[in-house]
Amino acid sequence: GKQIVAMQAALKDLATKYPGAFAGYSLQVTESHQKTKADTSGTAKAVVDHIKTLNAQDDYTYDDVVRIRDEEEAAEFGVPED
């Protein structure tokens, strides 16, 4: 939805204007998707790229993304039901 697009644009803008602004902080990406999706979403990968710039942490990878694929766990995370 448009919220995701806005969030990505804001993160990109922050990363461009303030690289390293979150250096020394622990940042984590958690994403939820349907249980049949095996890999990390493109949205989560884009977020990781911007966080790496903001955090000045090159060792954070797509494999570090916490992936939620269970419906109950997704609901606990705050994903609304369809």
C-alpha positions in Angstrom: 0.0 0.0 0.0 0.9 3.6 -0.1 2.1 3.5 3.5 4.9 1.1 2.5 5.9 3.3 -0.4 5.9 6.4 1.9 8.1 4.5 4.5 10.6 3.4 1.8 10.8 6.9 0.4 11.3 8.4 3.9 14.1 5.9 4.7 15.8 6.5 1.5 15.7 10.3 2.1 17.0 9.8 5.7 19.8 7.5 4.5 20.8 10.0 1.8 20.8 13.1 4.1 22.0 11.5 7.3 24.3 8.5 6.6 25.6 7.0 9.8 23.0 8.9 11.9 22.2 5.7 13.8 25.8 4.4 14.0 26.2 2.4 17.3 22.5 1.6 17.5 21.1 -1.9 17.0 18.6 -1.9 14.2 16.5 -4.9 13.1 14.1 -5.5 10.2 11.1 -7.8 10.7 8.8 -8.6 7.9 5.6 -10.6 7.5 4.4 -12.4 4.4 2.2 -15.3 3.4 3.6 -18.6 4.6 4.3 -19.8 1.0 6.9 -17.0 0.4 10.2 -18.6 0.9 12.6 -15.7 0.6 12.9 -12.2 2.0 10.7 -9.6 0.3 12.0 -6.9 -1.9 10.6 -4.3 0.5 12.5 -5.8 3.4 15.7 -5.9 1.3 15.3 -2.2 0.4 14.8 -1.3 4.0 18.0 -3.3 4.9 19.9 -1.3 2.3 18.8 2.0 3.8 19.4 0.9 7.4 22.9 -0.2 6.5 23.6 3.4 5.3 21.9 4.9 8.4 23.7 2.6 10.8 27.0 2.5 9.0 26.9 -1.3 9.5 27.9 -3.2 6.4 27.7 -6.6 8.0 23.9 -6.5 8.3 22.6 -8.7 5.5 19.3 -9.8 4.1 19.7 -13.1 6.0 19.4 -11.0 9.3 15.8 -10.1 8.4 13.4 -11.7 10.8 10.8 -13.4 8.5 7.3 -14.1 9.9 5.3 -16.6 7.9 2.9 -18.0 10.5 -0.6 -16.4 10.6 -0.8 -16.4 14.4 2.7 -14.9 14.8 1.8 -12.3 12.1 -1.3 -11.3 14.1 0.8 -10.9 17.2 3.2 -8.8 15.3 0.3 -6.5 14.3 -0.6 -7.6 10.8 -4.4 -7.2 10.3 -6.4 -10.1 9.1 -7.5 -9.9 5.4 
